[in-house]
Amino acid sequence: MERKVEVKNIRIDDIIKIFKEEERVELTIAEAEQIVEFLKMLSTIVLKRFLDE
């Protein structure tokens, strides 16, 4: 049975804060948006593969 997997709760503000505190890097909103989209995509792939097993 095919399940639709969607990841939503990754916020741009959280990404900016993590990079600022941990890496001492100031991200732009556009950079943070790209990271959020990448993390959503990666999480979706991992969850789909886990559910298929």
PDB file with SEQRES, HELIX, SHEET and CRYST1 records, atoms N, CA, C and O in Angstrom:
SEQRES   1 A   53  MET GLU ARG LYS VAL GLU VAL LYS ASN ILE ARG ILE ASP          
SEQRES   2 A   53  ASP ILE ILE LYS ILE PHE LYS GLU GLU GLU ARG VAL GLU          
SEQRES   3 A   53  LEU THR ILE ALA GLU ALA GLU GLN ILE VAL GLU PHE LEU          
SEQRES   4 A   53  LYS MET LEU SER THR ILE VAL LEU LYS ARG PHE LEU ASP          
SEQRES   5 A   53  GLU                                                          
HELIX    1 AA1 ILE A   12  ILE A   18  1                                   7    
HELIX    2 AA2 PHE A   19  GLU A   23  3                                   5    
HELIX    3 AA3 ILE A   29  ASP A   52  1                                  24    
CRYST1    1.000    1.000    1.000  90.00  90.00  90.00 P 1           1          
ATOM      1  N   MET A   1       0.840  -1.186   0.000  1.00  0.00           N  
ATOM      2  CA  MET A   1       0.000   0.000   0.000  1.00  0.00           C  
ATOM      3  C   MET A   1       0.883   1.246   0.000  1.00  0.00           C  
ATOM      4  O   MET A   1       1.778   1.370   0.836  1.00  0.00           O  
ATOM      5  N   GLU A   2       0.644   2.148  -0.908  1.00  0.00           N  
ATOM      6  CA  GLU A   2       1.425   3.384  -1.033  1.00  0.00           C  
ATOM      7  C   GLU A   2       0.958   4.394   0.012  1.00  0.00           C  
ATOM      8  O   GLU A   2      -0.232   4.694   0.114  1.00  0.00           O  
ATOM      9  N   ARG A   3       1.900   4.908   0.778  1.00  0.00           N  
ATOM     10  CA  ARG A   3       1.584   5.941   1.771  1.00  0.00           C  
ATOM     11  C   ARG A   3       2.199   7.250   1.315  1.00  0.00           C  
ATOM     12  O   ARG A   3       3.312   7.274   0.792  1.00  0.00           O  
ATOM     13  N   LYS A   4       1.483   8.319   1.512  1.00  0.00           N  
ATOM     14  CA  LYS A   4       2.028   9.633   1.199  1.00  0.00           C  
ATOM     15  C   LYS A   4       2.768  10.145   2.425  1.00  0.00           C  
ATOM     16  O   LYS A   4       2.189  10.275   3.504  1.00  0.00           O  
ATOM     17  N   VAL A   5       4.040  10.430   2.252  1.00  0.00           N  
ATOM     18  CA  VAL A   5       4.866  10.910   3.355  1.00  0.00           C  
ATOM     19  C   VAL A   5       5.162  12.383   3.110  1.00  0.00           C  
ATOM     20  O   VAL A   5       5.602  12.769   2.027  1.00  0.00           O  
ATOM     21  N   GLU A   6       4.916  13.195   4.123  1.00  0.00           N  
ATOM     22  CA  GLU A   6       5.178  14.616   3.999  1.00  0.00           C  
ATOM     23  C   GLU A   6       5.809  15.125   5.286  1.00  0.00           C  
ATOM     24  O   GLU A   6       5.329  14.827   6.379  1.00  0.00           O  
ATOM     25  N   VAL A   7       6.870  15.884   5.157  1.00  0.00           N  
ATOM     26  CA  VAL A   7       7.567  16.449   6.304  1.00  0.00           C  
ATOM     27  C   VAL A   7       7.333  17.953   6.279  1.00  0.00           C  
ATOM     28  O   VAL A   7       7.564  18.606   5.261  1.00  0.00           O  
ATOM     29  N   LYS A   8       6.871  18.505   7.405  1.00  0.00           N  
ATOM     30  CA  LYS A   8       6.496  19.922   7.415  1.00  0.00           C  
ATOM     31  C   LYS A   8       7.177  20.764   8.487  1.00  0.00           C  
ATOM     32  O   LYS A   8       7.332  21.967   8.282  1.00  0.00           O  
ATOM     33  N   ASN A   9       7.578  20.214   9.583  1.00  0.00           N  
ATOM     34  CA  ASN A   9       7.927  21.016  10.754  1.00  0.00           C  
ATOM     35  C   ASN A   9       9.379  21.458  10.843  1.00  0.00           C  
ATOM     36  O   ASN A   9       9.920  21.560  11.944  1.00  0.00           O  
ATOM     37  N   ILE A  10      10.004  21.714   9.742  1.00  0.00           N  
ATOM     38  CA  ILE A  10      11.356  22.272   9.748  1.00  0.00           C  
ATOM     39  C   ILE A  10      11.213  23.752   9.388  1.00  0.00           C  
ATOM     40  O   ILE A  10      10.760  24.093   8.296  1.00  0.00           O  
ATOM     41  N   ARG A  11      11.602  24.621  10.316  1.00  0.00           N  
ATOM     42  CA  ARG A  11      11.403  26.060  10.097  1.00  0.00           C  
ATOM     43  C   ARG A  11      12.691  26.749   9.670  1.00  0.00           C  
ATOM     44  O   ARG A  11      13.785  26.370  10.089  1.00  0.00           O  
ATOM     45  N   ILE A  12      12.543  27.752   8.844  1.00  0.00           N  
ATOM     46  CA  ILE A  12      13.678  28.533   8.349  1.00  0.00           C  
ATOM     47  C   ILE A  12      14.390  29.211   9.513  1.00  0.00           C  
ATOM     48  O   ILE A  12      15.619  29.245   9.556  1.00  0.00           O  
ATOM     49  N   ASP A  13      13.627  29.746  10.449  1.00  0.00           N  
ATOM     50  CA  ASP A  13      14.223  30.421  11.613  1.00  0.00           C  
ATOM     51  C   ASP A  13      15.102  29.467  12.419  1.00  0.00           C  
ATOM     52  O   ASP A  13      16.155  29.858  12.924  1.00  0.00           O  
ATOM     53  N   ASP A  14      14.664  28.219  12.534  1.00  0.00           N  
ATOM     54  CA  ASP A  14      15.447  27.223  13.267  1.00  0.00           C  
ATOM     55  C   ASP A  14      16.784  26.959  12.585  1.00  0.00           C  
ATOM     56  O   ASP A  14      17.814  26.856  13.252  1.00  0.00           O  
ATOM     57  N   ILE A  15      16.772  26.849  11.275  1.00  0.00           N  
ATOM     58  CA  ILE A  15      18.007  26.609  10.515  1.00  0.00           C  
ATOM     59  C   ILE A  15      18.972  27.780  10.691  1.00  0.00           C  
ATOM     60  O   ILE A  15      20.161  27.573  10.932  1.00  0.00           O  
ATOM     61  N   ILE A  16      18.471  28.995  10.572  1.00  0.00           N  
ATOM     62  CA  ILE A  16      19.320  30.182  10.736  1.00  0.00           C  
ATOM     63  C   ILE A  16      19.927  30.203  12.134  1.00  0.00           C  
ATOM     64  O   ILE A  16      21.113  30.489  12.296  1.00  0.00           O  
ATOM     65  N   LYS A  17      19.113  29.899  13.145  1.00  0.00           N  
ATOM     66  CA  LYS A  17      19.582  29.897  14.533  1.00  0.00           C  
ATOM     67  C   LYS A  17      20.652  28.827  14.763  1.00  0.00           C  
ATOM     68  O   LYS A  17      21.671  29.095  15.399  1.00  0.00           O  
ATOM     69  N   ILE A  18      20.424  27.621  14.248  1.00  0.00           N  
ATOM     70  CA  ILE A  18      21.398  26.527  14.426  1.00  0.00           C  
ATOM     71  C   ILE A  18      22.734  26.888  13.788  1.00  0.00           C  
ATOM     72  O   ILE A  18      23.783  26.717  14.409  1.00  0.00           O  
ATOM     73  N   PHE A  19      22.705  27.384  12.557  1.00  0.00           N  
ATOM     74  CA  PHE A  19      23.964  27.737  11.893  1.00  0.00           C  
ATOM     75  C   PHE A  19      24.661  28.885  12.611  1.00  0.00           C  
ATOM     76  O   PHE A  19      25.888  28.900  12.699  1.00  0.00           O  
ATOM     77  N   LYS A  20      23.906  29.835  13.120  1.00  0.00           N  
ATOM     78  CA  LYS A  20      24.496  30.974  13.833  1.00  0.00           C  
ATOM     79  C   LYS A  20      25.165  30.516  15.124  1.00  0.00           C  
ATOM     80  O   LYS A  20      26.279  30.939  15.429  1.00  0.00           O  
ATOM     81  N   GLU A  21      24.483  29.642  15.891  1.00  0.00           N  
ATOM     82  CA  GLU A  21      25.008  29.205  17.180  1.00  0.00           C  
ATOM     83  C   GLU A  21      26.102  28.153  17.056  1.00  0.00           C  
ATOM     84  O   GLU A  21      27.116  28.229  17.750  1.00  0.00           O  
ATOM     85  N   GLU A  22      25.907  27.178  16.184  1.00  0.00           N  
ATOM     86  CA  GLU A  22      26.830  26.038  16.102  1.00  0.00           C  
ATOM     87  C   GLU A  22      28.011  26.276  15.167  1.00  0.00           C  
ATOM     88  O   GLU A  22      29.138  25.883  15.467  1.00  0.00           O  
ATOM     89  N   GLU A  23      27.748  26.914  14.047  1.00  0.00           N  
ATOM     90  CA  GLU A  23      28.794  27.075  13.030  1.00  0.00           C  
ATOM     91  C   GLU A  23      29.318  28.504  12.923  1.00  0.00           C  
ATOM     92  O   GLU A  23      30.282  28.776  12.207  1.00  0.00           O  
ATOM     93  N   ARG A  24      28.664  29.412  13.649  1.00  0.00           N  
ATOM     94  CA  ARG A  24      29.019  30.827  13.599  1.00  0.00           C  
ATOM     95  C   ARG A  24      28.964  31.370  12.170  1.00  0.00           C  
ATOM     96  O   ARG A  24      29.836  32.120  11.733  1.00  0.00           O  
ATOM     97  N   VAL A  25      27.904  30.964  11.457  1.00  0.00           N  
ATOM     98  CA  VAL A  25      27.686  31.374  10.070  1.00  0.00           C  
ATOM     99  C   VAL A  25      26.336  32.066   9.989  1.00  0.00           C  
ATOM    100  O   VAL A  25      25.331  31.546  10.473  1.00  0.00           O  
ATOM    101  N   GLU A  26      26.319  33.235   9.378  1.00  0.00           N  
ATOM    102  CA  GLU A  26      25.071  33.967   9.163  1.00  0.00           C  
ATOM    103  C   GLU A  26      24.500  33.572   7.800  1.00  0.00           C  
ATOM    104  O   GLU A  26      25.089  33.869   6.761  1.00  0.00           O  
ATOM    105  N   LEU A  27      23.361  32.907   7.817  1.00  0.00           N  
ATOM    106  CA  LEU A  27      22.713  32.509   6.575  1.00  0.00           C  
ATOM    107  C   LEU A  27      21.696  33.559   6.143  1.00  0.00           C  
ATOM    108  O   LEU A  27      21.087  34.237   6.970  1.00  0.00           O  
ATOM    109  N   THR A  28      21.530  33.675   4.839  1.00  0.00           N  
ATOM    110  CA  THR A  28      20.434  34.492   4.330  1.00  0.00           C  
ATOM    111  C   THR A  28      19.164  33.645   4.383  1.00  0.00           C  
ATOM    112  O   THR A  28      19.224  32.427   4.549  1.00  0.00           O  
ATOM    113  N   ILE A  29      18.033  34.296   4.242  1.00  0.00           N  
ATOM    114  CA  ILE A  29      16.766  33.561   4.232  1.00  0.00           C  
ATOM    115  C   ILE A  29      16.733  32.607   3.048  1.00  0.00           C  
ATOM    116  O   ILE A  29      16.243  31.485   3.178  1.00  0.00           O  
ATOM    117  N   ALA A  30      17.246  33.031   1.894  1.00  0.00           N  
ATOM    118  CA  ALA A  30      17.259  32.167   0.709  1.00  0.00           C  
ATOM    119  C   ALA A  30      18.108  30.911   0.946  1.00  0.00           C  
ATOM    120  O   ALA A  30      17.716  29.811   0.554  1.00  0.00           O  
ATOM    121  N   GLU A  31      19.267  31.077   1.585  1.00  0.00           N  
ATOM    122  CA  GLU A  31      20.117  29.918   1.890  1.00  0.00           C  
ATOM    123  C   GLU A  31      19.422  28.974   2.857  1.00  0.00           C  
ATOM    124  O   GLU A  31      19.462  27.756   2.681  1.00  0.00           O  
ATOM    125  N   ALA A  32      18.789  29.529   3.871  1.00  0.00           N  
ATOM    126  CA  ALA A  32      18.077  28.711   4.855  1.00  0.00           C  
ATOM    127  C   ALA A  32      16.911  27.976   4.199  1.00  0.00           C  
ATOM    128  O   ALA A  32      16.649  26.819   4.530  1.00  0.00           O  
ATOM    129  N   GLU A  33      16.210  28.627   3.277  1.00  0.00           N  
ATOM    130  CA  GLU A  33      15.109  27.976   2.560  1.00  0.00           C  
ATOM    131  C   GLU A  33      15.611  26.781   1.761  1.00  0.00           C  
ATOM    132  O   GLU A  33      14.956  25.739   1.727  1.00  0.00           O  
ATOM    133  N   GLN A  34      16.772  26.922   1.117  1.00  0.00           N  
ATOM    134  CA  GLN A  34      17.347  25.811   0.357  1.00  0.00           C  
ATOM    135  C   GLN A  34      17.691  24.643   1.274  1.00  0.00           C  
ATOM    136  O   GLN A  34      17.458  23.487   0.924  1.00  0.00           O  
ATOM    137  N   ILE A  35      18.237  24.937   2.429  1.00  0.00           N  
ATOM    138  CA  ILE A  35      18.583  23.885   3.390  1.00  0.00           C  
ATOM    139  C   ILE A  35      17.318  23.196   3.882  1.00  0.00           C  
ATOM    140  O   ILE A  35      17.285  21.970   3.991  1.00  0.00           O  
ATOM    141  N   VAL A  36      16.289  23.959   4.178  1.00  0.00           N  
ATOM    142  CA  VAL A  36      15.024  23.384   4.639  1.00  0.00           C  
ATOM    143  C   VAL A  36      14.442  22.457   3.574  1.00  0.00           C  
ATOM    144  O   VAL A  36      14.002  21.352   3.892  1.00  0.00           O  
ATOM    145  N   GLU A  37      14.434  22.890   2.327  1.00  0.00           N  
ATOM    146  CA  GLU A  37      13.904  22.054   1.245  1.00  0.00           C  
ATOM    147  C   GLU A  37      14.723  20.777   1.087  1.00  0.00           C  
ATOM    148  O   GLU A  37      14.166  19.702   0.862  1.00  0.00           O  
ATOM    149  N   PHE A  38      16.043  20.892   1.206  1.00  0.00           N  
ATOM    150  CA  PHE A  38      16.898  19.710   1.118  1.00  0.00           C  
ATOM    151  C   PHE A  38      16.595  18.736   2.263  1.00  0.00           C  
ATOM    152  O   PHE A  38      16.482  17.531   2.033  1.00  0.00           O  
ATOM    153  N   LEU A  39      16.464  19.239   3.472  1.00  0.00           N  
ATOM    154  CA  LEU A  39      16.173  18.382   4.628  1.00  0.00           C  
ATOM    155  C   LEU A  39      14.808  17.712   4.502  1.00  0.00           C  
ATOM    156  O   LEU A  39      14.652  16.548   4.869  1.00  0.00           O  
ATOM    157  N   LYS A  40      13.823  18.440   3.986  1.00  0.00           N  
ATOM    158  CA  LYS A  40      12.500  17.849   3.754  1.00  0.00           C  
ATOM    159  C   LYS A  40      12.597  16.709   2.741  1.00  0.00           C  
ATOM    160  O   LYS A  40      12.032  15.635   2.947  1.00  0.00           O  
ATOM    161  N   MET A  41      13.323  16.952   1.640  1.00  0.00           N  
ATOM    162  CA  MET A  41      13.481  15.938   0.607  1.00  0.00           C  
ATOM    163  C   MET A  41      14.197  14.714   1.165  1.00  0.00           C  
ATOM    164  O   MET A  41      13.766  13.584   0.937  1.00  0.00           O  
ATOM    165  N   LEU A  42      15.273  14.931   1.884  1.00  0.00           N  
ATOM    166  CA  LEU A  42      16.042  13.836   2.466  1.00  0.00           C  
ATOM    167  C   LEU A  42      15.204  13.042   3.467  1.00  0.00           C  
ATOM    168  O   LEU A  42      15.225  11.811   3.459  1.00  0.00           O  
ATOM    169  N   SER A  43      14.483  13.729   4.310  1.00  0.00           N  
ATOM    170  CA  SER A  43      13.627  13.057   5.295  1.00  0.00           C  
ATOM    171  C   SER A  43      12.543  12.230   4.616  1.00  0.00           C  
ATOM    172  O   SER A  43      12.250  11.114   5.044  1.00  0.00           O  
ATOM    173  N   THR A  44      11.960  12.766   3.578  1.00  0.00           N  
ATOM    174  CA  THR A  44      10.919  12.051   2.847  1.00  0.00           C  
ATOM    175  C   THR A  44      11.465  10.769   2.229  1.00  0.00           C  
ATOM    176  O   THR A  44      10.824   9.721   2.307  1.00  0.00           O  
ATOM    177  N   ILE A  45      12.632  10.844   1.624  1.00  0.00           N  
ATOM    178  CA  ILE A  45      13.257   9.663   1.012  1.00  0.00           C  
ATOM    179  C   ILE A  45      13.544   8.603   2.069  1.00  0.00           C  
ATOM    180  O   ILE A  45      13.243   7.426   1.871  1.00  0.00           O  
ATOM    181  N   VAL A  46      14.122   9.019   3.183  1.00  0.00           N  
ATOM    182  CA  VAL A  46      14.457   8.075   4.255  1.00  0.00           C  
ATOM    183  C   VAL A  46      13.194   7.424   4.807  1.00  0.00           C  
ATOM    184  O   VAL A  46      13.162   6.210   5.010  1.00  0.00           O  
ATOM    185  N   LEU A  47      12.165   8.211   5.049  1.00  0.00           N  
ATOM    186  CA  LEU A  47      10.913   7.652   5.584  1.00  0.00           C  
ATOM    187  C   LEU A  47      10.249   6.700   4.601  1.00  0.00           C  
ATOM    188  O   LEU A  47       9.742   5.654   5.008  1.00  0.00           O  
ATOM    189  N   LYS A  48      10.242   7.039   3.322  1.00  0.00           N  
ATOM    190  CA  LYS A  48       9.655   6.139   2.316  1.00  0.00           C  
ATOM    191  C   LYS A  48      10.395   4.808   2.279  1.00  0.00           C  
ATOM    192  O   LYS A  48       9.776   3.745   2.242  1.00  0.00           O  
ATOM    193  N   ARG A  49      11.714   4.873   2.288  1.00  0.00           N  
ATOM    194  CA  ARG A  49      12.496   3.630   2.267  1.00  0.00           C  
ATOM    195  C   ARG A  49      12.272   2.807   3.525  1.00  0.00           C  
ATOM    196  O   ARG A  49      12.190   1.580   3.464  1.00  0.00           O  
ATOM    197  N   PHE A  50      12.173   3.480   4.664  1.00  0.00           N  
ATOM    198  CA  PHE A  50      11.913   2.770   5.918  1.00  0.00           C  
ATOM    199  C   PHE A  50      10.543   2.084   5.873  1.00  0.00           C  
ATOM    200  O   PHE A  50      10.411   0.934   6.291  1.00  0.00           O  
ATOM    201  N   LEU A  51       9.539   2.778   5.373  1.00  0.00           N  
ATOM    202  CA  LEU A  51       8.193   2.225   5.315  1.00  0.00           C  
ATOM    203  C   LEU A  51       8.088   1.088   4.295  1.00  0.00           C  
ATOM    204  O   LEU A  51       7.255   0.194   4.444  1.00  0.00           O  
ATOM    205  N   ASP A  52       8.925   1.123   3.268  1.00  0.00           N  
ATOM    206  CA  ASP A  52       8.913   0.054   2.259  1.00  0.00           C  
ATOM    207  C   ASP A  52       9.521  -1.244   2.770  1.00  0.00           C  
ATOM    208  O   ASP A  52       9.227  -2.316   2.242  1.00  0.00           O  
ATOM    209  N   GLU A  53      10.354  -1.157   3.779  1.00  0.00           N  
ATOM    210  CA  GLU A  53      11.021  -2.366   4.305  1.00  0.00           C  
ATOM    211  C   GLU A  53      10.138  -3.142   5.234  1.00  0.00           C  
ATOM    212  O   GLU A  53      10.550  -4.178   5.756  1.00  0.00           O  
TER     213      GLU A  53                                                      
END                                                                             
